């Protein structure tokens, strides 16, 4: 599962100051591109969609 942080949490946790964060929308766009490419390369479409559905729960 992907952990979400609020800015307040990042500011309060010094160990997070050195980390690099991305927007969830950017990650989702990249993930969709990877899945489309995998399907075009022969991956099982239903299985890949099942993985995404499980992560959103």
Rosetta blueprint (number, residue, H / E / L):
1 X L
2 X L
3 X L
4 X L
5 X L
6 X L
7 X H
8 X H
9 X H
10 X H
11 X H
12 X H
13 X L
14 X H
15 X H
16 X H
17 X L
18 X L
19 X L
20 X L
21 X L
22 X L
23 X L
24 X H
25 X H
26 X H
27 X H
28 X H
29 X H
30 X H
31 X H
32 X H
33 X H
34 X H
35 X H
36 X H
37 X H
38 X H
39 X H
40 X H
41 X L
42 X L
43 X L
44 X L
45 X H
46 X H
47 X H
48 X H
49 X H
50 X H
51 X H
52 X H
53 X H
54 X H
55 X H
56 X H
57 X L
